[in-house]
């Protein structure tokens, strides 16, 4: 009986704290609902937004600035091309989800992704079939964000695997350069790499063959992603025991066949959550290209509001909308990773 009384006496502070937390949560939820929905303005009416005096959200800034946010300063008469690219990528994601994400990790799936990226580049760039040539400097908005992420991710995966294998190699002429590249690049912030790509590479490249800023930024993101991913892959390679490689050699498999069919599938399966987490980080890090003058998704928003004093006071609502889009994309990548993890777990049994 005394134990029950003592337990009740110890639990009442927790009950009080729980009640206070619930009341605080309800109070915050009500004020958020009041600001975001009840007293909000959803139409692009600047006068109605000014009348709110920030007592309600002005969501009208989103439809008002939707085009520059989504497409940057891509030519207006050709805006159907980036819209088609975004719709195509969304359709590919839906098909991959419908057929099972495991197909994406197959050789055919990866080749399909590479083909889709190449088609997107050709459509955005133009210069064929009567399509006007659009310079890379005119690319912006969400298509540029998707371009930076997809190209950097697809190119950095084989680079990371190569660097990880080279660092584990017993050959000094492979191990030392790979180790040097990984350690040096990991010690440099991404912003520094972007500035080097923007301002140092043009000095080293002949002026007769200039490289667009978009490609230089993609190179910096790819290198940054590859070295971090290489360490993740190396951790996965260390989980595969040496006796499996020896058994594969006894069966007559070459070193390359052993790595491709025995070692790498197990290593990548072991570090799949870390790889997906790195991909989510890369998607968010792509917004840093704004500091070198590329107006991707976030940069397009800054560009559209920077010169408009009428809508600039409602930057919070605009950034919140952009943040929700980023959250949706990151959630999609996370769901893809979990689906692949379950699929590979079933396939391993």
Protein Blocks (a to p, Z undefined) as FASTA:
>chain_A
ZZmmmmmmmmmmmmmmmmmmmmmmmmmmmmmmmmmmmmpcfbdcfklmmmnnopaccfkl
mmmmmmmmmnopadfklmmmmmmmmmmmmmmmmmmmmnopklmmpmklmmmmmmmmmmmm
mmmngopehiacddfklggcjllmmmmmmmmmmmmmmmmmmmmmmmmpmbfklmmmmmmm
mmmmmmpcfklmmmmmmmmmmmmpcfklccdfklmmmmmmmmmmmmmmmmmmmmmmmmpc
fklmmmmmmnopafklmmmmmmmmmmmmmmmmmmmmmmmmmmmmmmmmmmnopacfklmm
mmmmmmmmklmmmmmmmmmmmmmmmmmmmmmmmmmmmmmmmmmmmmmZZ
